[in-house]
Amino acid sequence: MSLVVVMGVTGSGKSTVGGLLAARLGVPFVDADDLHSHESIAKMTRGEPLVDADRWPWLERVADEVASARERDGLVVACSALRASYRKAIRRGENDILFVHLAPSDELLALRLHARTGHFMPPSLLASQLAVVEELSVDEEGVTVDSAASAAEIADLVMDRLVR
């Protein structure tokens, strides 16, 4: 069973890499953006950053998806999971999730966000995410990847990591 959370700030490539990785693993893919409440999406669309009171119910829904997948064949989730406390909430005391932290350069993020269309998260909210992102700690199973690499290259790296 493979449980993977592809994490990072907006524009880092979570959905692209996560979808490709899920296809390679033959497991379902969930984009945590789809689990946000209508109120949170409206707030972000207006350019207002979420606060923890907005995030905790969303993170609970993400954790529910992961918990359900523990009883099946696995899951790949694209989720910002910016803070260690958020990742801990998603794990629910288990240490069976591989976190893949996509960490592109600021320049690449700016290019991606200004080219992206049809997403509720405006580029103006990137700074609020960069202000709270916490690197993976030694007690978290995971890998940090420069997401300037192609989605296929990142998926290859993660597949190698899962095999080990």
DSSP file (Angstrom, degrees, kcal/mol; ACC not computed):
  #  RESIDUE AA STRUCTURE BP1 BP2  ACC     N-H-->O    O-->H-N    N-H-->O    O-->H-N    TCO  KAPPA ALPHA  PHI   PSI    X-CA   Y-CA   Z-CA
    1    1 A M              0   0    0      0, 0.0     2,-0.5     0, 0.0    73,-0.2   0.000 360.0 360.0 360.0 136.7    0.0    0.0    0.0
    2    2 A S  E     -a   74   0A   0     71,-1.1    73,-2.6    23,-0.1     2,-0.5  -0.968 360.0-178.8-119.2 123.5    1.3    3.5   -0.9
    3    3 A L  E     +a   75   0A   0     -2,-0.5    95,-2.6    93,-0.5     2,-0.4  -0.983  15.7 171.3-117.8 118.2    0.1    6.6    0.9
    4    4 A V  E     -ab  76  98A   0     71,-2.4    73,-2.7    -2,-0.5     2,-0.5  -0.990  21.3-163.9-131.9 134.1    1.7    9.7   -0.6
    5    5 A V  E     -ab  77  99A   0     93,-2.4    95,-2.9    -2,-0.4     2,-0.7  -0.977  10.5-155.8-115.1 117.1    1.1   13.4    0.0
    6    6 A V  E     -ab  78 100A   0     71,-3.1    73,-2.2    -2,-0.5     2,-0.2  -0.844  28.9-179.1 -91.2 115.8    2.5   15.7   -2.6
    7    7 A M  E     + b   0 101A   0     93,-2.7    95,-3.1    -2,-0.7     2,-0.2  -0.703  18.3 102.6-121.1 164.0    2.9   19.0   -0.7
    8    8 A G        -     0   0    0     72,-1.0    74,-0.1    71,-0.3    95,-0.1  -0.825  63.3 -53.5 149.3 176.7    4.1   22.5   -1.3
    9    9 A V  S >  S-     0   0    0     93,-0.4     3,-1.8    -2,-0.2     5,-0.3  -0.204  75.2 -67.4 -74.4 169.1    2.9   26.1   -1.9
   10   10 A T  T 3  S+     0   0    0      1,-0.3    -1,-0.2     2,-0.1   103,-0.1  -0.304 122.9  22.4 -56.9 137.0    0.5   27.1   -4.6
   11   11 A G  T 3  S+     0   0    0     -3,-0.1    -1,-0.3   101,-0.1   101,-0.1   0.468  85.5 116.5  85.2   1.5    2.0   26.7   -8.1
   12   12 A S  S <  S-     0   0    0     -3,-1.8    -2,-0.1    90,-0.1    -3,-0.1   0.668  90.1-103.7 -79.3 -14.8    4.6   24.1   -7.0
   13   13 A G  S  > S+     0   0    0     -4,-0.2     4,-2.7    -5,-0.1     5,-0.4   0.628  71.1 143.5 106.1  16.8    3.1   21.4   -9.2
   14   14 A K  H  > S+     0   0    0     -5,-0.3     4,-3.0     1,-0.2     5,-0.2   0.915  73.8  44.5 -56.9 -49.3    1.3   19.3   -6.6
   15   15 A S  H  > S+     0   0    0      2,-0.2     4,-2.4     1,-0.2     5,-0.2   0.903 115.4  47.5 -66.4 -41.6   -1.7   18.4   -8.8
   16   16 A T  H  > S+     0   0    0      2,-0.2     4,-1.9     1,-0.2    -2,-0.2   0.958 118.9  38.8 -64.5 -51.4    0.4   17.6  -11.8
   17   17 A V  H  X S+     0   0    0     -4,-2.7     4,-2.8     1,-0.2     5,-0.2   0.917 116.5  52.3 -66.0 -43.4    2.9   15.4  -10.0
   18   18 A G  H  X S+     0   0    0     -4,-3.0     4,-2.5    -5,-0.4    -2,-0.2   0.910 109.5  48.2 -61.1 -44.1    0.3   13.8   -7.8
   19   19 A G  H  X S+     0   0    0     -4,-2.4     4,-1.9    -5,-0.2    -1,-0.2   0.915 114.1  46.4 -63.0 -43.4   -1.9   12.8  -10.7
   20   20 A L  H  X S+     0   0    0     -4,-1.9     4,-2.2    -5,-0.2    -2,-0.2   0.917 113.1  49.4 -64.8 -43.7    1.0   11.3  -12.6
   21   21 A L  H  X S+     0   0    0     -4,-2.8     4,-2.3     1,-0.2    -2,-0.2   0.905 109.4  51.5 -64.0 -42.3    2.2    9.5   -9.5
   22   22 A A  H  X>S+     0   0    0     -4,-2.5     5,-2.0     1,-0.2     4,-1.5   0.906 109.5  50.8 -61.2 -41.5   -1.2    8.1   -8.7
   23   23 A A  H  <5S+     0   0    0     -4,-1.9    -1,-0.2     1,-0.2    -2,-0.2   0.913 111.1  48.0 -62.8 -42.3   -1.5    6.7  -12.3
   24   24 A R  H  <5S+     0   0    0     -4,-2.2    -1,-0.2     1,-0.2    -2,-0.2   0.876 116.1  43.5 -66.2 -36.7    1.9    5.1  -12.0
   25   25 A L  H  <5S-     0   0    0     -4,-2.3    -1,-0.2    -5,-0.2    -2,-0.2   0.662 106.1-127.4 -81.9 -16.4    1.0    3.5   -8.6
   26   26 A G  T  <5 +     0   0    0     -4,-1.5    -3,-0.2     1,-0.3    -4,-0.1   0.857  68.1 121.8  70.4  35.7   -2.5    2.5   -9.8
   27   27 A V      < -     0   0    0     -5,-2.0    -1,-0.3    -6,-0.2    48,-0.2  -0.839  68.7 -85.5-124.0 162.5   -4.1    4.2   -6.8
   28   28 A P        -     0   0    0      0, 0.0    48,-2.1     0, 0.0     2,-0.4  -0.237  36.6-141.4 -64.3 157.2   -6.7    6.9   -6.5
   29   29 A F  E     -c   76   0A   0     46,-0.2     2,-0.4     2,-0.0    48,-0.2  -0.978  14.1-171.2-121.1 134.7   -5.8   10.6   -6.6
   30   30 A V  E     -c   77   0A   0     46,-2.4    48,-2.4    -2,-0.4     2,-0.7  -0.994  13.6-151.8-125.2 127.6   -7.3   13.3   -4.4
   31   31 A D  E >   -c   78   0A   0     -2,-0.4     3,-2.2    46,-0.2     4,-0.3  -0.889  11.0-150.2 -94.9 114.7   -6.7   17.0   -4.9
   32   32 A A  G >  S+     0   0    0     46,-2.8     3,-1.8    -2,-0.7     4,-0.4   0.714  91.3  74.8 -61.5 -20.0   -7.2   18.5   -1.5
   33   33 A D  G >  S+     0   0    0     45,-0.4     3,-1.2     1,-0.3    -1,-0.3   0.857  90.1  59.0 -57.4 -32.8   -8.3   21.8   -3.2
   34   34 A D  G <  S+     0   0    0     -3,-2.2    -1,-0.3     1,-0.2    -2,-0.2   0.596  99.2  58.7 -72.7  -9.7  -11.5   19.9   -3.9
   35   35 A L  G <  S+     0   0    0     -3,-1.8    -1,-0.2    -4,-0.3    -2,-0.2   0.449  79.2 111.6 -99.5  -2.7  -12.0   19.4   -0.2
   36   36 A H  S <  S-     0   0    0     -3,-1.2    19,-0.1    -4,-0.4     2,-0.1  -0.393  74.4-109.0 -67.3 148.6  -12.1   23.1    0.8
   37   37 A S     >  -     0   0    0     17,-0.2     4,-2.3     1,-0.1     5,-0.2  -0.348  25.6-112.9 -70.1 159.0  -15.3   24.5    2.0
   38   38 A H  H  > S+     0   0    0      1,-0.2     4,-2.4     2,-0.2     5,-0.2   0.878 119.2  55.5 -59.7 -37.0  -17.2   27.0   -0.3
   39   39 A E  H  > S+     0   0    0      2,-0.2     4,-2.3     1,-0.2    -1,-0.2   0.913 107.8  47.1 -63.9 -43.2  -16.4   29.7    2.2
   40   40 A S  H  > S+     0   0    0      2,-0.2     4,-2.6     1,-0.2     5,-0.2   0.903 111.8  50.1 -66.6 -40.7  -12.7   29.0    2.1
   41   41 A I  H  X S+     0   0    0     -4,-2.3     4,-2.6     1,-0.2    -2,-0.2   0.920 111.5  48.9 -63.0 -42.5  -12.6   29.0   -1.7
   42   42 A A  H  X S+     0   0    0     -4,-2.4     4,-1.7     2,-0.2    -2,-0.2   0.904 110.8  51.3 -62.2 -40.6  -14.5   32.3   -1.7
   43   43 A K  H  <>S+     0   0    0     -4,-2.3     5,-2.5     2,-0.2    -2,-0.2   0.938 112.8  43.9 -62.6 -47.8  -12.1   33.8    0.8
   44   44 A M  H ><5S+     0   0    0     -4,-2.6     3,-1.9     1,-0.2    -2,-0.2   0.894 109.1  57.5 -65.8 -38.9   -9.1   32.7   -1.3
   45   45 A T  H 3<5S+     0   0    0     -4,-2.6    -1,-0.2     1,-0.3    -2,-0.2   0.855 104.2  53.3 -58.8 -34.8  -10.7   33.9   -4.5
   46   46 A R  T 3<5S-     0   0    0     -4,-1.7    -1,-0.3    -5,-0.2    -2,-0.2   0.506 125.0-106.7 -77.2  -3.7  -11.0   37.4   -2.9
   47   47 A G  T < 5S+     0   0    0     -3,-1.9    -3,-0.2     1,-0.3    -2,-0.1   0.646  75.5 138.4  87.4  15.2   -7.3   37.3   -2.1
   48   48 A E      < -     0   0    0     -5,-2.5    -1,-0.3    -6,-0.2    -2,-0.1  -0.838  51.6-128.0 -96.7 125.0   -7.7   36.7    1.6
   49   49 A P        -     0   0    0      0, 0.0     2,-0.1     0, 0.0    -5,-0.0  -0.381  26.0-111.6 -68.6 147.9   -5.3   34.1    3.1
   50   50 A L        -     0   0    0     -2,-0.1     2,-0.3     4,-0.0   -10,-0.0  -0.439  26.5-148.3 -73.0 152.7   -6.8   31.3    5.2
   51   51 A V    >>  -     0   0    0     -2,-0.1     4,-1.8     1,-0.0     3,-1.6  -0.721  35.4 -94.6-112.1 169.7   -6.2   31.2    8.9
   52   52 A D  H 3> S+     0   0    0      1,-0.3     4,-2.7    -2,-0.3    -2,-0.0   0.827 123.3  62.8 -58.0 -32.5   -6.0   28.0   10.9
   53   53 A A  H 34 S+     0   0    0      1,-0.2    -1,-0.3     2,-0.2    -3,-0.0   0.835 109.0  43.1 -61.3 -30.1   -9.7   28.2   11.8
   54   54 A D  H <> S+     0   0    0     -3,-1.6     4,-0.8     2,-0.1    -1,-0.2   0.847 116.1  48.6 -77.4 -36.5  -10.4   27.8    8.1
   55   55 A R  H  X S+     0   0    0     -4,-1.8     4,-3.2     1,-0.2     5,-0.3   0.850  95.2  68.1 -77.5 -36.5   -7.7   25.1    7.6
   56   56 A W  H  X S+     0   0    0     -4,-2.7     4,-2.0     1,-0.2    -1,-0.2   0.892 101.9  45.6 -60.4 -44.0   -8.5   22.6   10.5
   57   57 A P  H  > S+     0   0    0      0, 0.0     4,-1.6     0, 0.0    -1,-0.2   0.898 115.4  49.3 -63.8 -36.2  -11.8   21.4    9.1
   58   58 A W  H  X S+     0   0    0     -4,-0.8     4,-2.2     2,-0.2    -2,-0.2   0.929 109.8  50.1 -64.3 -46.6  -10.3   21.0    5.7
   59   59 A L  H  X S+     0   0    0     -4,-3.2     4,-2.7     1,-0.2    -1,-0.2   0.845 106.7  56.5 -62.7 -32.6   -7.3   19.1    7.1
   60   60 A E  H  X S+     0   0    0     -4,-2.0     4,-2.1    -5,-0.3    -1,-0.2   0.893 106.8  49.2 -64.1 -39.6   -9.7   16.8    8.9
   61   61 A R  H  X S+     0   0    0     -4,-1.6     4,-1.9     2,-0.2    -2,-0.2   0.893 111.3  49.4 -66.7 -38.7  -11.4   16.0    5.5
   62   62 A V  H  X S+     0   0    0     -4,-2.2     4,-2.1     2,-0.2    -2,-0.2   0.934 111.0  49.7 -62.9 -45.8   -7.9   15.3    4.1
   63   63 A A  H  X S+     0   0    0     -4,-2.7     4,-2.9     1,-0.2    -2,-0.2   0.857 107.0  55.6 -62.4 -35.8   -7.1   13.1    7.0
   64   64 A D  H  X S+     0   0    0     -4,-2.1     4,-2.4     2,-0.2    -1,-0.2   0.915 107.0  49.8 -61.7 -43.0  -10.4   11.3    6.5
   65   65 A E  H  X S+     0   0    0     -4,-1.9     4,-1.8     2,-0.2    -2,-0.2   0.917 113.1  46.2 -60.9 -44.4   -9.4   10.5    2.9
   66   66 A V  H  X S+     0   0    0     -4,-2.1     4,-1.3     2,-0.2    -2,-0.2   0.923 111.6  51.1 -65.5 -44.6   -6.1    9.2    4.0
   67   67 A A  H  < S+     0   0    0     -4,-2.9     4,-0.5     1,-0.2     3,-0.4   0.903 110.2  49.6 -60.4 -41.3   -7.6    7.1    6.8
   68   68 A S  H >< S+     0   0    0     -4,-2.4     3,-1.2     1,-0.2    -1,-0.2   0.878 107.0  55.5 -64.0 -37.8  -10.1    5.6    4.4
   69   69 A A  H ><>S+     0   0    0     -4,-1.8     3,-1.6     1,-0.3     5,-0.6   0.749  92.5  70.6 -68.9 -23.5   -7.2    4.8    2.0
   70   70 A R  T 3<5S+     0   0    0     -4,-1.3    -1,-0.3    -3,-0.4    -2,-0.2   0.776  98.6  50.4 -63.0 -23.8   -5.4    2.8    4.7
   71   71 A E  T < 5S+     0   0    0     -3,-1.2    -1,-0.3    -4,-0.5    -2,-0.2   0.465 116.8  44.3 -91.2  -3.2   -8.2    0.2    4.4
   72   72 A R  T < 5S-     0   0    0     -3,-1.6     3,-0.1    -4,-0.2    -3,-0.1  -0.185 111.8 -68.6-118.1-149.3   -7.7    0.1    0.6
   73   73 A D  T   5S-     0   0    0      1,-0.3   -71,-1.1    -2,-0.1     2,-0.2   0.492  85.5 -83.0 -91.1  -4.5   -4.8   -0.1   -1.8
   74   74 A G  E   < -a    2   0A   0     -5,-0.6    -1,-0.3   -73,-0.2     2,-0.3  -0.766  38.0-126.8 130.0-177.4   -3.4    3.4   -1.2
   75   75 A L  E     -a    3   0A   0    -73,-2.6   -71,-2.4    -2,-0.2     2,-0.4  -0.964   3.6-144.6-168.4 146.1   -3.8    7.0   -2.2
   76   76 A V  E     -ac   4  29A   0    -48,-2.1   -46,-2.4    -2,-0.3     2,-0.4  -0.997  23.6-170.0-117.9 130.0   -1.9   10.0   -3.6
   77   77 A V  E     -ac   5  30A   0    -73,-2.7   -71,-3.1    -2,-0.4     2,-0.7  -0.967  18.0-149.2-120.6 133.0   -3.1   13.4   -2.2
   78   78 A A  E     +ac   6  31A   0    -48,-2.4   -46,-2.8    -2,-0.4   -45,-0.4  -0.916  40.4 149.1 -96.1 115.0   -2.0   16.8   -3.5
   79   79 A C        -     0   0    0    -73,-2.2   -71,-0.3    -2,-0.7    -2,-0.1  -0.991  53.9-130.6-150.7 135.8   -2.2   19.0   -0.4
   80   80 A S        +     0   0    0     -2,-0.3   -72,-1.0   -73,-0.2    -1,-0.1   0.920  34.7 174.4 -55.7 -46.4   -0.2   22.1    0.6
   81   81 A A        +     0   0    0    -74,-0.1     6,-0.2     1,-0.1    -1,-0.1   0.862   9.7 168.7  43.1  49.8    0.4   20.6    4.1
   82   82 A L        +     0   0    0    -74,-0.1    52,-3.5    51,-0.1     2,-0.3   0.797  48.8  52.6 -70.1 -32.5    2.7   23.6    4.8
   83   83 A R  S  > S-     0   0    0     50,-0.2     4,-2.0     1,-0.1     3,-0.4  -0.754  79.3-124.7-108.2 152.8    3.2   23.2    8.6
   84   84 A A  H  > S+     0   0    0     -2,-0.3     4,-2.4     1,-0.2     5,-0.2   0.871 113.4  56.9 -59.2 -37.1    4.4   20.2   10.5
   85   85 A S  H  > S+     0   0    0      1,-0.2     4,-1.8     2,-0.2    -1,-0.2   0.849 105.6  50.4 -65.4 -32.8    1.3   20.4   12.7
   86   86 A Y  H  > S+     0   0    0     -3,-0.4     4,-2.0     2,-0.2    -1,-0.2   0.912 111.1  48.1 -69.0 -42.4   -0.9   20.1    9.5
   87   87 A R  H  X S+     0   0    0     -4,-2.0     4,-2.1     1,-0.2    -2,-0.2   0.875 109.7  53.3 -65.8 -36.4    1.1   17.0    8.4
   88   88 A K  H  X>S+     0   0    0     -4,-2.4     4,-1.6     2,-0.2     5,-0.7   0.900 107.8  50.9 -63.5 -40.7    0.7   15.5   11.9
   89   89 A A  H  <5S+     0   0    0     -4,-1.8    -2,-0.2     1,-0.2    -1,-0.2   0.893 109.9  49.8 -63.9 -39.7   -3.0   16.0   11.7
   90   90 A I  H  <5S+     0   0    0     -4,-2.0    -1,-0.2     1,-0.2    -2,-0.2   0.878 110.7  50.1 -66.3 -37.3   -3.1   14.3    8.3
   91   91 A R  H ><5S-     0   0    0     -4,-2.1     3,-1.6    -5,-0.1    -1,-0.2   0.794  89.0-154.7 -72.0 -28.9   -1.1   11.3    9.7
   92   92 A R  T 3<5S-     0   0    0     -4,-1.6    -3,-0.1     1,-0.3     3,-0.1   0.907  73.0 -46.2  50.6  47.6   -3.3   10.9   12.7
   93   93 A G  T 3 <S+     0   0    0     -5,-0.7    -1,-0.3     1,-0.3     2,-0.2   0.352 116.2 113.4  83.8  -7.6   -0.6    9.3   14.7
   94   94 A E    <   -     0   0    0     -3,-1.6    -1,-0.3    -6,-0.2     3,-0.1  -0.611  53.9-155.8 -93.4 157.1    0.6    6.9   11.9
   95   95 A N        +     0   0    0     -2,-0.2    -1,-0.1     1,-0.1    -3,-0.0  -0.283  63.4 106.5-123.9  48.1    3.9    7.2   10.2
   96   96 A D        +     0   0    0     -5,-0.2   -93,-0.5     2,-0.0     2,-0.4   0.159  52.4  96.8-113.0  16.3    2.9    5.5    6.9
   97   97 A I        -     0   0    0     -3,-0.1     2,-0.7   -95,-0.1    44,-0.3  -0.905  60.8-146.3-111.1 133.2    2.7    8.5    4.6
   98   98 A L  E     -b    4   0A   0    -95,-2.6   -93,-2.4    -2,-0.4     2,-0.5  -0.883  17.0-152.8 -93.3 119.8    5.5    9.6    2.3
   99   99 A F  E     -bd   5 142A   0     42,-2.4    44,-2.3    -2,-0.7     2,-0.7  -0.829   5.8-163.2 -93.8 127.6    5.5   13.4    2.0
  100  100 A V  E     -bd   6 143A   0    -95,-2.9   -93,-2.7    -2,-0.5     2,-0.8  -0.919   7.9-158.8-112.5 104.1    6.9   14.7   -1.2
  101  101 A H  E     -bd   7 144A   0     42,-2.7    44,-3.1    -2,-0.7     2,-0.6  -0.749   3.0-154.2 -89.9 111.3    7.7   18.4   -0.7
  102  102 A L  E     + d   0 145A   0    -95,-3.1   -93,-0.4    -2,-0.8    44,-0.2  -0.759  16.7 178.6 -85.7 122.0    7.9   20.2   -4.1
  103  103 A A        +     0   0    0     42,-3.3    45,-0.2    -2,-0.6     3,-0.1  -0.699   2.2 175.2-131.2  79.6   10.1   23.3   -3.6
  104  104 A P        -     0   0    0      0, 0.0   -92,-0.0     0, 0.0    42,-0.0  -0.329  40.1 -89.8 -77.9 166.2   10.6   25.3   -6.8
  105  105 A S     >  -     0   0    0      1,-0.1     4,-2.3    -2,-0.1     5,-0.2  -0.295  35.5-111.6 -67.9 160.1   12.5   28.6   -6.9
  106  106 A D  H  > S+     0   0    0      1,-0.2     4,-2.4     2,-0.2     5,-0.2   0.872 119.1  55.0 -60.0 -37.4   10.7   31.8   -6.3
  107  107 A E  H  > S+     0   0    0      2,-0.2     4,-2.2     1,-0.2    -1,-0.2   0.921 108.4  46.9 -64.0 -44.5   11.2   32.7  -10.0
  108  108 A L  H  > S+     0   0    0      2,-0.2     4,-2.6     1,-0.2     5,-0.2   0.898 111.0  52.5 -65.6 -40.0    9.7   29.5  -11.2
  109  109 A L  H  X S+     0   0    0     -4,-2.3     4,-2.9     1,-0.2     5,-0.3   0.933 108.6  50.3 -59.5 -45.7    6.7   30.0   -8.9
  110  110 A A  H  X S+     0   0    0     -4,-2.4     4,-2.0     1,-0.2    -2,-0.2   0.920 111.6  48.0 -60.2 -44.5    6.1   33.5  -10.2
  111  111 A L  H  X S+     0   0    0     -4,-2.2     4,-1.2     1,-0.2    -1,-0.2   0.933 114.2  46.3 -61.5 -46.5    6.2   32.2  -13.8
  112  112 A R  H  X S+     0   0    0     -4,-2.6     4,-1.3     1,-0.2     3,-0.2   0.919 112.8  48.8 -63.8 -44.5    3.8   29.4  -13.1
  113  113 A L  H  < S+     0   0    0     -4,-2.9    -1,-0.2     1,-0.2    -2,-0.2   0.872 111.4  48.3 -67.7 -36.3    1.3   31.4  -11.1
  114  114 A H  H  < S+     0   0    0     -4,-2.0    -1,-0.2    -5,-0.3    -2,-0.2   0.740 114.7  46.7 -76.6 -20.3    1.1   34.2  -13.7
  115  115 A A  H  < S+     0   0    0     -4,-1.2    -1,-0.2    -3,-0.2    -2,-0.2   0.651  92.5 100.2 -90.0 -17.4    0.6   31.7  -16.5
  116  116 A R     <  -     0   0    0     -4,-1.3     2,-0.3    -5,-0.1     3,-0.1  -0.459  50.9-174.4 -76.7 138.4   -2.0   29.7  -14.6
  117  117 A T        +     0   0    0     -2,-0.2     3,-0.1     1,-0.1    -2,-0.0  -0.923  57.0  28.3-127.1 155.6   -5.7   30.2  -15.4
  118  118 A G  S    S+     0   0    0     -2,-0.3     2,-0.4     1,-0.2    -1,-0.1   0.633  82.9 121.6  77.0  15.1   -8.9   28.9  -13.9
  119  119 A H        -     0   0    0      2,-0.1    -1,-0.2    -3,-0.1    -3,-0.0  -0.905  60.1-140.0-113.1 142.3   -7.7   28.4  -10.3
  120  120 A F  S    S+     0   0    0     -2,-0.4    -1,-0.1    -3,-0.1    -2,-0.0   0.683  80.7  88.9 -72.4 -17.3   -9.2   30.1   -7.3
  121  121 A M  S    S-     0   0    0    -75,-0.1   -76,-0.1   -74,-0.0    -2,-0.1  -0.716  71.0-149.3 -87.9 108.1   -5.9   30.8   -5.6
  122  122 A P    >   -     0   0    0      0, 0.0     3,-2.1     0, 0.0     4,-0.2  -0.414  23.2-115.7 -75.8 152.9   -4.5   34.1   -6.8
  123  123 A P  G >  S+     0   0    0      0, 0.0     3,-1.7     0, 0.0     4,-0.4   0.765 109.8  74.1 -55.9 -25.8   -0.7   34.8   -7.1
  124  124 A S  G 3  S+     0   0    0      1,-0.3     3,-0.3     2,-0.1     4,-0.3   0.710  89.1  59.3 -63.7 -18.8   -1.1   37.4   -4.4
  125  125 A L  G <> S+     0   0    0     -3,-2.1     4,-1.3     1,-0.2     3,-0.3   0.531  78.8  89.1 -88.1  -5.1   -1.6   34.7   -1.7
  126  126 A L  H X> S+     0   0    0     -3,-1.7     4,-2.8    -4,-0.2     3,-0.5   0.915  82.9  56.1 -57.3 -44.2    1.8   33.0   -2.4
  127  127 A A  H 3> S+     0   0    0     -4,-0.4     4,-1.7    -3,-0.3    -1,-0.2   0.872 103.6  54.1 -58.6 -37.6    3.6   35.3    0.1
  128  128 A S  H 34 S+     0   0    0     -3,-0.3     4,-0.5    -4,-0.3    -1,-0.3   0.841 111.7  45.4 -67.3 -31.1    1.2   34.1    2.9
  129  129 A Q  H XX S+     0   0    0     -4,-1.3     4,-1.4    -3,-0.5     3,-1.2   0.908 110.3  52.1 -76.3 -42.9    2.0   30.5    2.1
  130  130 A L  H 3< S+     0   0    0     -4,-2.8    -2,-0.2     1,-0.3    -1,-0.2   0.814 103.4  61.1 -61.6 -29.0    5.8   31.1    1.9
  131  131 A A  T 3< S+     0   0    0     -4,-1.7    -1,-0.3    -5,-0.3    -2,-0.2   0.739 114.8  31.4 -70.4 -22.3    5.6   32.8    5.3
  132  132 A V  T <4 S+     0   0    0     -3,-1.2    -2,-0.2    -4,-0.5    -1,-0.2   0.546  84.0 121.7-114.0  -9.0    4.3   29.6    7.0
  133  133 A V     <  -     0   0    0     -4,-1.4     2,-0.4   -50,-0.1   -50,-0.2  -0.325  43.2-161.6 -63.3 134.5    5.9   26.7    5.1
  134  134 A E        -     0   0    0    -52,-3.5     3,-0.1    -2,-0.0    -1,-0.0  -0.967  18.1-120.4-118.5 131.6    7.9   24.4    7.3
  135  135 A E        -     0   0    0     -2,-0.4   -51,-0.1     1,-0.1     2,-0.1  -0.221  43.1 -85.5 -62.9 156.9   10.5   22.0    5.9
  136  136 A L        -     0   0    0      1,-0.1     2,-0.2     2,-0.1    -1,-0.1  -0.393  47.4-136.9 -61.8 140.5   10.1   18.3    6.5
  137  137 A S    >   -     0   0    0     -3,-0.1     3,-1.8    -2,-0.1    -1,-0.1  -0.500  24.4-102.4 -96.4 170.2   11.6   17.3    9.8
  138  138 A V  T 3  S+     0   0    0      1,-0.3     4,-0.1    -2,-0.2    -1,-0.1   0.731 120.7  57.7 -65.5 -21.6   13.8   14.2   10.5
  139  139 A D  T 3  S+     0   0    0      2,-0.1     2,-0.5     0, 0.0    -1,-0.3   0.381  92.5  83.6 -91.1   6.3   10.8   12.5   12.1
  140  140 A E  S <  S-     0   0    0     -3,-1.8     2,-0.5     2,-0.0   -42,-0.1  -0.933  81.6-127.9-109.8 129.0    8.7   12.8    9.0
  141  141 A E        +     0   0    0     -2,-0.5   -42,-2.4   -44,-0.3     2,-0.3  -0.611  63.5 100.3 -70.8 119.6    9.0   10.3    6.2
  142  142 A G  E     -d   99   0A   0     -2,-0.5     2,-0.3   -44,-0.2   -42,-0.2  -0.997  56.5-125.5 178.4 177.7    9.6   12.4    3.1
  143  143 A V  E     -d  100   0A   0    -44,-2.3   -42,-2.7    -2,-0.3     2,-0.5  -0.994  17.0-139.3-145.8 141.5   11.7   13.9    0.4
  144  144 A T  E     -d  101   0A   0     -2,-0.3     2,-0.4   -44,-0.2   -42,-0.2  -0.910  25.2-172.5-104.6 131.9   12.1   17.5   -0.8
  145  145 A V  E     -d  102   0A   0    -44,-3.1   -42,-3.3    -2,-0.5     2,-0.8  -0.971  30.0-123.0-128.7 135.7   12.4   17.9   -4.5
  146  146 A D    >   -     0   0    0     -2,-0.4     3,-1.7   -44,-0.2   -44,-0.1  -0.692  25.3-151.5 -72.6 112.4   13.2   20.9   -6.7
  147  147 A S  T 3  S+     0   0    0     -2,-0.8    -1,-0.1     1,-0.3   -45,-0.1   0.209  79.1  93.3 -81.8  20.8   10.1   21.0   -8.8
  148  148 A A  T 3  S+     0   0    0    -45,-0.2    -1,-0.3     2,-0.1     3,-0.1   0.706  71.7  89.9 -73.9 -21.0   11.9   22.6  -11.7
  149  149 A A  S <  S-     0   0    0     -3,-1.7    -4,-0.0     1,-0.1     2,-0.0  -0.293  97.2 -90.5 -65.9 160.2   12.4   19.0  -12.7
  150  150 A S     >  -     0   0    0      1,-0.1     4,-2.3     4,-0.0     5,-0.2  -0.305  31.6-112.9 -70.1 159.0    9.7   17.5  -15.0
  151  151 A A  H  > S+     0   0    0      1,-0.2     4,-2.7     2,-0.2     5,-0.2   0.882 119.6  53.3 -58.5 -38.6    6.7   15.8  -13.4
  152  152 A A  H  > S+     0   0    0      2,-0.2     4,-2.4     1,-0.2    -1,-0.2   0.903 108.1  49.2 -64.9 -41.3    7.9   12.5  -14.9
  153  153 A E  H  > S+     0   0    0      2,-0.2     4,-2.1     1,-0.2    -2,-0.2   0.901 112.7  47.7 -65.0 -40.2   11.3   13.0  -13.3
  154  154 A I  H  X S+     0   0    0     -4,-2.3     4,-2.4     2,-0.2    -2,-0.2   0.922 111.0  50.9 -66.7 -43.1    9.8   13.7   -9.9
  155  155 A A  H  X S+     0   0    0     -4,-2.7     4,-2.7     1,-0.2    -2,-0.2   0.899 109.0  52.2 -61.0 -40.2    7.5   10.7  -10.2
  156  156 A D  H  X S+     0   0    0     -4,-2.4     4,-2.4     2,-0.2    -1,-0.2   0.930 109.5  49.4 -59.2 -45.8   10.5    8.5  -11.1
  157  157 A L  H  X S+     0   0    0     -4,-2.1     4,-2.0     1,-0.2    -2,-0.2   0.913 112.8  46.5 -60.9 -44.1   12.3    9.8   -8.0
  158  158 A V  H  X S+     0   0    0     -4,-2.4     4,-2.5     2,-0.2    -1,-0.2   0.905 110.2  52.8 -67.2 -41.3    9.3    9.1   -5.8
  159  159 A M  H  X S+     0   0    0     -4,-2.7     4,-1.7     1,-0.2    -1,-0.2   0.914 109.3  49.9 -60.5 -42.2    8.8    5.6   -7.3
  160  160 A D  H  X S+     0   0    0     -4,-2.4     4,-1.3     1,-0.2    -1,-0.2   0.907 110.8  50.0 -60.2 -41.7   12.4    4.8   -6.5
  161  161 A R  H  < S+     0   0    0     -4,-2.0    -2,-0.2     1,-0.2    -1,-0.2   0.890 109.4  50.9 -64.9 -40.3   11.9    6.0   -3.0
  162  162 A L  H  < S+     0   0    0     -4,-2.5    -1,-0.2     1,-0.2    -2,-0.2   0.827 106.0  55.5 -67.9 -31.8    8.8    3.9   -2.5
  163  163 A V  H  <        0   0    0     -4,-1.7    -1,-0.2     1,-0.2    -2,-0.2   0.837 360.0 360.0 -70.1 -32.0   10.6    0.8   -3.7
  164  164 A R     <        0   0    0     -4,-1.3    -1,-0.2    -3,-0.2    -2,-0.2   0.490 360.0 360.0 -71.5 360.0   13.3    1.2   -1.1
